[in-house]
Amino acid sequence: MSEAIASEIWGELKRFVNTVDRAEAAETVIQILMDNDSTAEDIRDAFKGDTDIKRALTAYLDNDKDYEAEDEEDEFAEEDEEDEDWEN
């Protein structure tokens, strides 16, 4: 899906979303775009003036970094275990 089309749809539909639910709705938009190979830069360009989308994208990227860091830590732990087995 084109980020520009998503931005236009979001701009028209967000007024129908309760203010308290907009953050969650924006997170869903970000998740869908990222799952369909959109880049953070393309999303930023398409949704320039939308603070809900900016916050959701920032949260997504922060969570994604946390997930990657956990994977790296697990990978190093597995390598250490393998090294110990090799030495014995």
Backbone as a ProteinNet text record, in pm:
[ID]
protein_1_A
[PRIMARY]
MSEAIASEIWGELKRFVNTVDRAEAAETVIQILMDNDSTAEDIRDAFKGDTDIKRALTAYLDNDKDYEAEDEEDEFAEEDEEDEDWEN
[TERTIARY]
86.1	0	89.2	50.1	124.6	106.4	215.5	209.2	123.5	128	48.3	-101.2	-139.6	-280.6	-321.6	-234.3	-262.7	-279	-195.4	-204.1	-337.2	-376.7	-503.3	-622	-619.4	-726.8	-728.8	-610.6	-601.4	-654.5	-617.9	-662.8	-814.1	-878.2	-1024.1	-1093.8	-1035.1	-1103.6	-1074.7	-961.8	-925.9	-1025.3	-1096.3	-1194.9	-1312.9	-1328.2	-1434.3	-1389.2	-1260.4	-1204.3	-1202.1	-1254.3	-1252.4	-1109.8	-1096.1	-964.8	-883.8	-946.7	-874.4	-829.7	-888.2	-853.6	-758.7	-726.6	-645.3	-503.5	-446.1	-309.2	-303.4	-398.5	-401.8	-430.3	-518.7	-549.2	-425.2	-352.2	-229.9	-125.3	-115.2	-22.4	-57.7	-185.5	-230.3	-191.9	-209.5	-170.4	-21.2	59.3	204.2	238.4	176.6	204.5	172.7	60.2	21.7	121.7	158.9	255.3	390.4	438.4	567.4	561.8	450.9	434.9	432.1	400.3	395.3	515.7	626.6	757	771.2	694.9	716.9	836	909	1020.3	975.3	1047.5	1015.8	1024.7	1121.7	1139.2	1020.7	973.3	858	732.6	716.8	600.9	609.9	728.1	746.5	712.9	757.7	730.8	582.4	513.5	371.6	282.2	321.6	237.9	302.3	359.7	439.8	376.4	253.7	194.9	110.4	112.6	24.1	98.1	65.7	136.4	103	-18.4	-54.7	31.5	48.5	130.2	277.2	325.1	464.7	492.3	402.5	419.4	416.5	323.9	312	436.6	490	610	729.6	741	849.4	839.2	719.6	699.1	732.5	690.5	719.2	869.8	939.5	1083.9	1155.5	1109	1169	1146.9	1027.7	998.1	1075.8	1092.9	1167.5	1313.3	1371.7	1509.5	1521.9	1423.7	1425.2	1421.6	1339.8	1327.6	1459	1523.8	1651.3	1758.1	1757.9	1856.9	1839.2	1715.5	1689.6	1741	1718.7	1766.2	1917.7	1985.5	2131.2	2181.5	2118	2158.5	2140.9	2029.5	2005.5	2109.2	2145.9	2244	2379.4	2420.2	2547.5	2544.8	2433.5	2421.9	2436.4	2375.9	2387.6	2530.8	2600.5	2739.8	2826.8	2801.9	2878.1	2856.7	2733	2702.8	2774.2	2776.8	2844.4	2993.9	3053.3	3196.4	3228.8	3143.3	3167.3	3162.3	3068.7	3059.3	3181.7	3234.1	3349	3474	3491	3609.9	3611.1	3492.4	3486.3	3500.7
-118.1	0	122.3	217.5	341.6	421.8	474.1	554.6	678.5	735	854.2	823.4	708.5	668.6	641.4	573	546	675.9	774.6	903.9	972.1	965.9	1027.8	958.5	825.8	749.9	783.3	782.3	814.3	954.9	1048.7	1187	1200.3	1122.1	1126.7	1049.7	938.3	851.6	882.7	945.6	964.2	1052.9	1137.9	1222	1139.3	1018.3	930.2	840.5	845.2	766.3	853.3	800.1	875	916.4	1034	1088.8	993.2	929.1	838.2	710.9	680	559.2	586.4	711.1	744.6	690.1	688.5	637.5	490.6	413.2	271.4	252.7	334.1	327.4	363.6	465.1	504.9	393.8	326.3	214.3	103.4	80.6	-20.8	19.2	146.6	194.8	172.4	207	188.8	41.8	-42.7	-186.1	-241.4	-200.9	-247	-199	-72	-18.3	-88.9	-108.8	-174.3	-320.4	-387.2	-525.4	-536.1	-426.8	-424.5	-352.5	-358.7	-313.4	-163.4	-83.9	60.6	90.3	193.4	233.7	346.8	364.2	471.2	607.3	623.4	750.8	780.1	677	696.2	731.4	667.9	697.4	840.4	880.7	1018.4	1119	1092.5	1184.4	1193.8	1081.3	1078.3	1138.9	1123.7	1168.6	1286.9	1379.2	1488.7	1561.1	1600.6	1683.8	1611	1479.1	1403.5	1356.6	1415.8	1382.1	1241.9	1194.3	1058.8	954.8	972.3	878.7	890.3	1012.1	1031	959.5	974.3	906.5	755.2	707.1	562.6	507.4	580.8	536.5	534.4	637	640.9	522.9	494.8	381.4	249.8	237.8	115.6	95	200.3	189.4	161.3	221.9	194.6	49.2	-2.2	-141.1	-236.1	-199.5	-282.7	-291.7	-182.3	-183.8	-273.6	-266.2	-351.6	-498.2	-531.2	-668.3	-716.2	-631.7	-667.6	-686.8	-602.9	-614.5	-746	-788	-915.3	-1030.6	-1025.4	-1129.8	-1140.5	-1025.7	-1025.3	-1083.3	-1049.7	-1102.6	-1253.6	-1304.6	-1448	-1517.5	-1455.4	-1512.4	-1524.8	-1421.7	-1426.9	-1531.8	-1547	-1647.7	-1787.6	-1811.2	-1940.7	-1967.6	-1866.7	-1883.4	-1917.8	-1854.2	-1883.9	-2028	-2075.6	-2213.8	-2310.4	-2280.4	-2365.2	-2368.6	-2253.9	-2246.3	-2333.5	-2330.5	-2410.2	-2558.4	-2599.6	-2739.7	-2783.2	-2698.1	-2728.9	-2753	-2673.3	-2681.6	-2807	-2857.9	-2974.3	-3097.1
0	0	0	-75.7	-83.1	45.8	95	217.4	196	76.8	47.4	53.3	1.4	7	151.2	225.2	366.1	443.9	413.7	479.6	449.2	325.1	286.5	353.9	356.5	422.8	571.5	634.2	777.3	805.2	721	739.2	734.8	650.4	639.6	751.8	793.1	889.4	1035.5	1064.6	1205.6	1281.1	1210.7	1280.3	1332	1278.9	1324.5	1440.2	1472	1581.4	1706	1816.9	1942.6	1976.1	2031.5	2064.1	2150.6	2246.1	2334.7	2263.1	2149.4	2074.5	1957.7	1932.5	1815.5	1824.1	1941.7	1955.2	1913.5	1960.3	1924.2	1775	1720.4	1577.8	1495	1537.7	1467.3	1474.2	1588.2	1601	1502.3	1482.5	1387.4	1245.3	1211.7	1078.8	1057.4	1155.5	1146	1129.2	1208.5	1200.6	1061.5	1005.4	871.7	767.3	776	679.1	689.8	811.1	829.2	785.5	809.4	765.2	613.2	545.5	399.8	339.9	412	363.1	344.1	415.9	415.1	505.5	472.3	556.9	649	757.3	851.5	783.2	695.2	625.1	532.9	461.7	373.4	452.5	567.9	653.4	705.1	750.9	799.2	690.6	568.7	457.4	425.6	429	392.1	499.9	626.7	738.9	810.6	738.4	794.9	912.9	903.8	1007.3	1110	1110.2	1198.5	1322.7	1436.2	1560.6	1609.9	1586	1630.1	1559.3	1430.6	1352.7	1392.5	1414.3	1455.4	1587.6	1683.4	1813.2	1796.2	1715.5	1693.9	1624.5	1529.7	1460.3	1555	1636.9	1735.5	1831.3	1879.6	1970	1899.7	1775	1698.8	1685.2	1647.5	1627.9	1759.7	1869.1	1999.8	2039.9	2018.5	2051.2	1962.8	1837.7	1744.4	1787.3	1836	1883.5	2005.8	2096.9	2215.3	2175.1	2074.8	2027.5	1967.6	1886.8	1826.2	1932.5	2035.1	2142.1	2216.5	2242.1	2308.3	2224.1	2092.6	2003.3	2007	2006.2	2010.2	2141.3	2253	2382.3	2385.2	2333.4	2328.9	2241.7	2131.4	2040.3	2109	2183.4	2254	2364.2	2431.1	2536.6	2477.4	2361.7	2296	2253.5	2204.1	2162.9	2283.1	2398.6	2519	2562.2	2555.5	2592	2499.3	2370.2	2273.7	2300.7	2335.4	2365.9	2487	2588	2708.3	2675.7	2592	2554	2475.6	2394.7	2310.6	2394.9	2498.2	2581	2666.6	2701.6	2791.7	2715.6
[MASK]
++++++++++++++++++++++++++++++++++++++++++++++++++++++++++++++++++++++++++++++++++++++++

